[in-house]
Amino acid sequence: MIRPDLTLPIPENIEAAHFIGIGGSGMSGIARMYLERGIRVSGSDRADSPGLRTLADLGATVYVGHDAANLADDVDTVVHTGAIWPENPEFVLAKERGLHVIHRSQALHWLIGGRRLVSVAGAHGKTTSTGMIVTALRALDADPTFVNGGVIAQLGVSSGSGSDDLVVIEADESDGTFLLYDTSVALITNVDPDHLDHWGSREAFYEAFARFANEAREAVVISSDDAGARLVTQQLTHPHVVTFGEAEDATVRVADIVTDGPVAFSVTHQGATVAARLPVPGAHNAVNAAGAIAVLITLGFALEPAVRAVEEFAGTVRRFELHGTERGVSVYDDYAHHPTEVAAALSAARTVVGEGRIIAIQQPHTYSRTQEMYREFAEVLERYADHTVMLDVYGAREDPVPGVTGELVSDAFADPSHVHYVADWQAAADYTATVARDGDYVITLGCGNVNLIIPQVLDALERTTSDGDERRPGSGE
């Protein structure tokens, strides 16, 4: 992978930008906003995708596959992610030409300019919390510019240009780039150590969050409940710290959480309490909502309208997203790729599945995380899912590590009957169809490409009965 060099100069003027890895959720959102600014945009990705097609429809020149020929003569700036290799032919040619070559965080920094910035950081819940803040601000008649890490369901996009001076972004801690931005209000959802391949130690991870918070110009909004966030809070010297969560001393306290369906709860601030209900399930979303409400209060909105605005949030794509139902089996997808996120996603599913069972299809993400956390993955999957179908590791930017496969996770299950490791996707889909029965939820989990197995799962469900037999055409069985 290429570590971002945040010391490189960001050009003052950009007329033609080429994005290497343009199809990713974050990159495509930035590319969309460059198009909205009248900048000529081109880009490439290793595979075709709906995001690529959408950008092409908006006027971008897009390529499937990386090739030096993709870099047009008029390009003055090349934007890349950390997921590409230094040998990428477009990256190499851009360097040879002496073009401005910047990380996507620097491309986003250029877009923000000097406007009032809300940066949302944390190991989990960033995309949902950012989506909540953006949709709530729009419901409150504000018009923020925003860049999120996932598509906001009711808006249908992950980014958008607004007329206000306010910008809301999902800030990435994985590679330290969240420290680049001139943040006004910092929201820290939690500080669960991750990406230690970059940070080297938990202490360095905590210190980075403390620096991010202390450098916020106006306020820090931080979890009162998360153990890592509490450690960071002890390091804060900021004069305006707002806490949120279930702790009794939280500035914005969430309580009375009811999870039997769409989550309901109460929010208390300065002695006033307002009841709330979200369209999405899960106790973790009640806590995410409390963080978003705390940000809105910090921005000057009153408690009651802030709560009502957050209630309008309808979710983000790839967060407990229903893709279809066959044979009474509902197939969902979730971006969860850390043990804490997997536990939250499956716990939310448990509140709405009723008498049905939960069958997880897990794709571990990156060899380093799998090697570091395979026992934790096995523990939460065995605890929260009734059965797990384990796929192989999605390596992303990393080279394979001998012995680190999905089988490493499945072998760590206490009861082997609760898990089935299968590397072949079609075999995995067919096996899932034989296990699932009417009323069950199947949930794909991971931030790689595991969602692409869903059509195979739905087809397998349509073709087979729960005992594995082929369904007879026209029989209804």
C-alpha positions in Angstrom: 0.0 0.0 0.0 1.0 3.7 -0.4 1.1 5.6 2.9 -0.2 9.1 2.4 2.4 11.8 2.4 0.4 14.7 3.9 3.4 17.0 3.5 3.1 17.1 -0.2 1.7 20.5 -1.5 -2.0 20.6 -2.5 -2.4 22.6 -5.7 -4.3 25.9 -5.5 -6.1 25.4 -8.8 -7.3 22.0 -10.2 -8.7 21.9 -13.7 -8.4 18.2 -14.6 -8.2 15.4 -12.0 -7.6 11.7 -12.5 -8.7 9.4 -9.6 -6.9 6.0 -9.2 -9.5 3.8 -7.5 -12.4 6.1 -8.5 -15.1 3.4 -7.8 -14.7 3.2 -4.0 -17.4 4.8 -1.9 -15.2 7.6 -0.6 -13.4 8.3 -3.8 -16.5 8.3 -5.9 -18.1 10.8 -3.6 -15.1 13.2 -3.9 -15.0 12.7 -7.7 -18.7 13.6 -7.9 -18.1 16.8 -6.1 -15.2 17.7 -8.3 -17.6 17.3 -11.3 -20.0 19.6 -9.5 -17.2 22.2 -9.3 -16.8 22.1 -13.0 -13.5 20.1 -12.9 -12.8 17.6 -15.7 -12.7 14.2 -14.0 -11.3 10.9 -15.2 -10.5 7.7 -13.2 -9.9 4.0 -13.1 -10.8 1.1 -11.0 -9.9 -2.6 -11.1 -13.5 -3.7 -11.7 -16.7 -2.3 -13.1 -19.4 -1.2 -10.6 -22.6 0.8 -10.4 -20.6 3.7 -8.9 -18.4 3.7 -11.9 -21.4 3.8 -14.3 -23.0 6.6 -12.3 -19.9 8.8 -12.5 -19.7 8.1 -16.3 -23.3 9.3 -16.6 -22.4 12.5 -14.7 -19.6 13.2 -17.2 -16.5 11.5 -15.9 -14.3 9.5 -18.2 -13.9 6.1 -16.5 -11.8 3.0 -17.2 -12.0 -0.5 -15.9 -8.5 -1.7 -15.1 -5.3 0.3 -14.4 -3.2 1.3 -17.4 -0.8 4.2 -18.1 -2.8 5.0 -21.2 -5.7 6.0 -18.9 -3.8 9.1 -17.8 -4.8 11.8 -20.4 -2.3 14.6 -21.4 -4.4 17.4 -19.9 -4.5 15.9 -16.3 -2.8 18.3 -13.8 -3.7 16.4 -10.6 -3.8 12.7 -9.7 -5.8 11.5 -6.7 -5.1 8.1 -5.2 -6.1 6.0 -2.2 -3.8 4.1 0.1 -5.1 0.8 -1.4 -3.1 1.0 -4.6 0.4 -0.3 -5.0 3.5 1.9 -5.8 3.9 0.0 -9.1 0.4 1.1 -10.3 1.2 2.2 -13.9 -1.0 5.4 -13.6 0.7 6.4 -10.3 4.2 5.8 -11.8 3.4 7.8 -14.9 2.0 10.7 -12.9 5.2 10.8 -10.9 7.3 10.7 -14.0 5.3 13.7 -15.5 5.8 15.7 -12.3 2.1 16.1 -11.8 0.5 16.9 -8.4 -0.1 13.5 -6.9 -2.2 13.7 -3.8 -4.0 11.4 -1.4 -7.8 11.4 -1.4 -7.8 13.1 2.0 -5.9 16.0 0.5 -8.3 16.1 -2.4 -11.1 16.4 0.2 -9.2 19.0 2.1 -9.0 21.1 -1.1 -12.8 20.9 -1.5 -13.5 21.9 2.1 -11.5 25.1 1.9 -11.8 27.2 5.0 -15.5 26.4 5.7 -16.9 25.3 9.1 -16.2 21.6 9.4 -17.8 18.8 11.3 -15.5 15.7 11.2 -16.9 12.4 12.3 -14.2 9.9 13.5 -14.2 6.5 15.3 -13.5 2.9 14.7 -17.3 2.1 14.2 -20.4 4.1 13.5 -18.8 6.8 11.4 -20.9 6.4 8.3 -24.2 6.0 10.1 -23.5 9.0 12.4 -22.4 11.2 9.5 -25.6 10.2 7.6 -27.7 11.1 10.7 -26.1 14.5 11.0 -26.5 15.3 7.3 -30.1 14.2 7.0 -31.0 16.0 10.2 -29.4 19.2 9.1 -31.4 19.1 5.9 -34.6 18.4 7.9 -33.7 21.5 9.9 -33.5 23.6 6.7 -29.7 23.7 6.6 -27.9 22.9 3.4 -24.5 21.4 4.2 -21.9 20.1 1.9 -21.1 16.5 2.8 -18.9 13.5 2.0 -19.8 10.2 3.6 -18.2 6.8 3.4 -21.4 5.2 2.3 -24.6 6.1 0.4 -27.2 7.8 2.6 -30.4 5.9 1.9 -33.0 8.7 1.5 -30.6 10.9 -0.5 -29.3 8.2 -2.8 -25.7 9.6 -2.8 -22.6 9.6 -0.5 -21.7 13.2 -1.2 -23.3 16.5 -2.1 -22.6 20.2 -2.4 -24.6 22.6 -0.3 -25.1 26.3 -0.1 -24.2 26.7 3.6 -20.8 27.4 5.0 -21.1 24.1 6.9 -19.3 20.9 5.8 -19.8 17.4 7.3 -17.4 14.6 6.5 -16.6 11.1 7.6 -12.9 11.4 8.7 -10.7 8.4 8.3 -8.4 7.4 11.2 -7.1 4.2 9.5 -4.1 6.0 8.0 -4.0 9.2 10.1 -5.5 11.4 7.5 -8.2 12.6 9.9 -5.5 14.8 11.4 -5.2 16.8 8.1 -8.5 18.6 8.4 -9.1 22.0 10.1 -12.0 20.6 12.1 -14.4 22.9 14.0 -16.6 20.2 15.7 -15.1 16.8 16.2 -17.4 13.8 16.8 -15.7 10.7 18.2 -18.1 7.7 18.1 -15.7 5.3 19.8 -12.0 4.5 20.0 -11.8 0.7 19.6 -8.2 0.0 18.5 -7.9 -1.0 14.9 -5.6 -0.5 12.0 -2.6 -1.3 14.2 -0.6 -2.2 11.1 -0.5 1.6 10.6 -0.4 2.9 14.1 1.9 0.3 15.6 0.4 0.3 19.1 -2.8 1.0 20.9 -1.2 3.9 22.7 -0.3 5.6 19.4 -3.9 5.0 18.3 -5.3 6.7 21.4 -2.8 9.6 21.1 -3.9 10.3 17.6 -7.5 10.6 18.6 -6.6 12.9 21.5 -4.7 15.1 19.1 -7.6 15.1 16.6 -10.0 16.2 19.4 -7.7 18.8 21.0 -7.2 20.5 17.6 -10.9 21.0 17.0 -11.5 24.8 16.9 -15.0 24.8 18.6 -15.9 21.6 20.4 -15.3 17.9 20.9 -18.3 15.5 21.1 -17.2 12.1 22.4 -18.7 8.9 23.7 -19.1 8.6 27.5 -19.4 4.8 27.3 -16.7 3.4 25.1 -13.6 2.3 27.1 -11.2 3.7 24.5 -13.0 7.0 24.3 -12.8 7.4 28.0 -9.1 6.9 27.9 -8.9 9.6 25.2 -11.1 11.9 27.2 -8.5 11.7 30.0 -5.9 13.2 27.6 -8.1 16.1 26.4 -7.2 19.7 27.2 -10.0 21.1 25.1 -12.2 23.7 26.8 -15.5 22.5 25.3 -16.0 18.7 25.6 -19.5 17.3 25.2 -20.1 13.6 26.1 -22.9 11.4 24.9 -24.1 7.9 25.7 -25.8 5.9 28.4 -23.5 7.0 31.3 -25.5 8.9 34.0 -23.1 11.9 33.7 -23.2 12.1 29.9 -23.9 15.7 28.6 -26.4 14.1 26.2 -27.8 11.0 27.8 -29.6 8.2 26.0 -31.8 5.9 28.1 -34.9 3.6 28.1 -33.6 1.8 24.9 -36.2 -0.6 23.5 -35.0 -2.9 20.7 -37.9 -5.1 19.8 -38.2 -3.7 16.3 -37.1 -0.2 15.2 -35.2 1.1 18.2 -36.9 3.5 20.6 -35.2 5.5 23.4 -35.2 8.8 25.3 -32.6 11.6 25.1 -31.9 13.9 28.0 -30.0 17.2 27.9 -29.8 19.9 30.6 -32.8 18.4 32.5 -35.1 18.1 29.4 -36.0 14.7 28.1 -37.4 13.8 24.6 -38.7 10.4 23.4 -37.3 9.2 20.1 -37.8 6.4 17.6 -35.7 5.5 14.6 -36.7 3.6 11.5 -33.6 1.4 11.9 -33.0 -1.3 14.5 -30.3 -1.8 17.1 -29.3 -0.3 20.4 -26.0 0.9 18.8 -28.1 3.2 16.6 -29.7 4.8 19.6 -26.2 5.6 20.8 -25.2 6.8 17.3 -28.3 9.0 17.3 -27.3 10.5 20.7 -23.9 11.5 19.2 -25.6 13.1 16.2 -28.0 15.0 18.5 -25.1 16.2 20.6 -23.4 17.6 17.5 -26.6 19.4 16.4 -27.0 20.9 19.9 -23.3 22.0 19.7 -24.1 23.7 16.4 -26.9 25.7 18.0 -30.1 23.6 17.6 -32.5 22.9 20.5 -33.0 19.4 21.8 -36.5 18.8 20.6 -36.0 19.8 16.9 -32.7 18.0 16.9 -34.3 14.7 18.0 -37.2 15.1 15.5 -34.7 15.7 12.7 -32.5 12.7 13.5 -35.7 10.5 13.6 -35.9 11.0 9.8 -32.7 9.1 9.2 -33.5 5.9 7.1 -30.1 4.3 7.1 -27.2 4.0 4.8 -26.4 1.5 2.0 -24.6 -1.6 3.2 -25.8 -1.1 6.8 -28.3 -3.9 7.5 -29.6 -3.5 4.0 -32.3 -5.9 2.8 -31.6 -7.2 -0.7 -34.4 -9.7 -1.2 -36.5 -12.6 0.2 -36.8 -16.1 -1.2 -38.5 -19.1 0.3 -39.3 -16.9 3.4 -35.6 -16.3 4.0 -34.6 -12.6 4.1 -31.1 -11.8 2.8 -29.3 -8.7 4.3 -25.9 -7.1 3.8 -23.9 -5.2 6.4 -20.5 -3.5 6.1 -19.4 -4.8 9.6 -15.7 -5.8 9.4 -14.5 -5.6 13.0 -15.6 -7.9 15.9 -17.4 -5.0 17.6 -19.3 -4.1 14.4 -20.2 -7.7 13.8 -21.6 -8.0 17.3 -23.6 -4.8 16.8 -25.0 -5.8 13.4 -26.0 -9.3 14.6 -27.5 -8.0 17.8 -29.6 -5.6 15.8 -30.8 -8.4 13.6 -31.7 -10.5 16.6 -34.1 -7.8 17.8 -36.2 -8.1 14.6 -35.8 -11.7 13.4 -38.5 -12.9 15.7 -38.6 -16.8 15.9 -36.2 -17.0 12.9 -32.5 -17.8 13.1 -29.5 -15.7 11.9 -27.1 -17.2 9.4 -24.0 -15.1 8.9 -21.8 -15.2 5.8 -18.5 -13.6 6.9 -15.7 -12.4 4.7 -12.7 -11.4 6.8 -11.1 -8.2 5.7 -7.3 -7.9 5.3 -4.8 -10.5 6.4 -3.4 -8.3 9.2 -6.8 -7.7 10.9 -7.7 -11.4 10.5 -4.4 -12.5 12.0 -4.8 -10.1 14.9 -8.5 -10.7 15.7 -9.5 -14.2 14.4 -10.3 -15.4 18.0 -12.5 -12.3 18.6 -14.3 -12.8 15.3 -15.0 -16.5 16.1 -16.3 -15.5 19.6 -18.8 -12.9 18.4 -20.0 -14.9 15.5 -20.6 -18.0 17.6 -22.3 -15.9 20.3 -24.6 -13.8 18.1 -25.3 -16.0 15.0 -27.0 -19.3 14.9 -24.7 -20.5 12.1 -21.8 -19.0 10.2 -20.6 -19.6 6.7 -17.0 -18.5 6.6 -15.4 -17.3 3.3 -11.8 -16.6 2.6 -10.0 -13.3 3.4 -10.5 -10.2 1.2 -6.9 -9.0 1.1 -7.6 -5.5 -0.2 -4.2 -3.7 -0.3 -2.3 -6.6 1.4 -0.3 -9.5 0.2 -1.5 -13.0 1.4 0.0 -14.2 4.7 0.6 -18.0 4.8 -1.9 -19.7 7.1 -4.2 -16.7 7.4 -7.5 -17.7 5.7 -11.1 -17.9 6.7 -10.3 -21.3 8.1 -8.2 -19.7 10.8 -11.4 -18.1 12.1 -13.6 -21.1 11.7 -11.1 -23.3 13.5 -11.3 -21.0 16.5 -15.0 -21.7 17.1 -15.6 -23.6 20.3 -18.3 -25.7 18.6 -17.4 -26.7 15.0 -21.0 -27.5 14.2 -21.8 -23.7 14.4 -19.6 -22.9 11.4 -18.8 -24.1 7.9 -15.7 -22.9 6.1 -16.0 -22.9 2.3 -13.8 -20.9 -0.1 -15.8 -21.3 -3.2 -18.6 -18.8 -3.4 -21.1 -20.9 -5.3 -20.6 -23.7 -2.9 -21.1 -21.3 0.0 -24.3 -20.0 -1.5 -25.6 -23.5 -2.2 -24.7 -24.6 1.4 -26.4 -21.5 2.9 -29.6 -22.4 1.0 -29.7 -25.9 2.4 -29.3 -24.5 6.0 -31.8 -21.6 5.8 -35.5 -22.1 6.5 -38.6 -19.9 6.5 -38.2 -17.0 8.8 -34.4 -16.9 8.9 -32.2 -14.0 8.2 -29.0 -14.5 6.1 -26.6 -11.6 6.6 -23.4 -11.0 4.6 -20.7 -9.3 6.7 -17.6 -7.5 5.5 -16.3 -4.4 3.9 -14.8 -6.1 0.9 -16.9 -7.5 -2.0 -19.0 -10.1 0.0 -22.2 -8.3 -1.0 -21.6 -9.6 -4.5 -22.5 -13.1 -3.3 -26.0 -12.1 -2.6 -27.5 -12.8 -6.1 -26.0 -16.3 -5.8 -27.6 -16.8 -2.4 -31.0 -15.6 -3.6 -30.7 -17.9 -6.7 -29.7 -20.9 -4.6 -32.6 -20.2 -2.2 -35.0 -20.0 -5.2 -33.6 -23.3 -6.7 -33.5 -25.5 -3.6 -35.5 -26.6 -0.6 -34.2 -26.4 2.9 -33.1 -30.0 2.7 -31.0 -29.3 -0.3 -33.2 -30.8 -3.0 -33.8 -29.0 -6.3 -37.2 -27.4 -6.4 -39.4 -28.9 -9.1 -40.5 -26.2 -11.6 -44.1 -25.2 -11.1 -44.4 -27.3 -7.9 -44.2 -24.4 -5.4 -41.9 -26.7 -3.4 
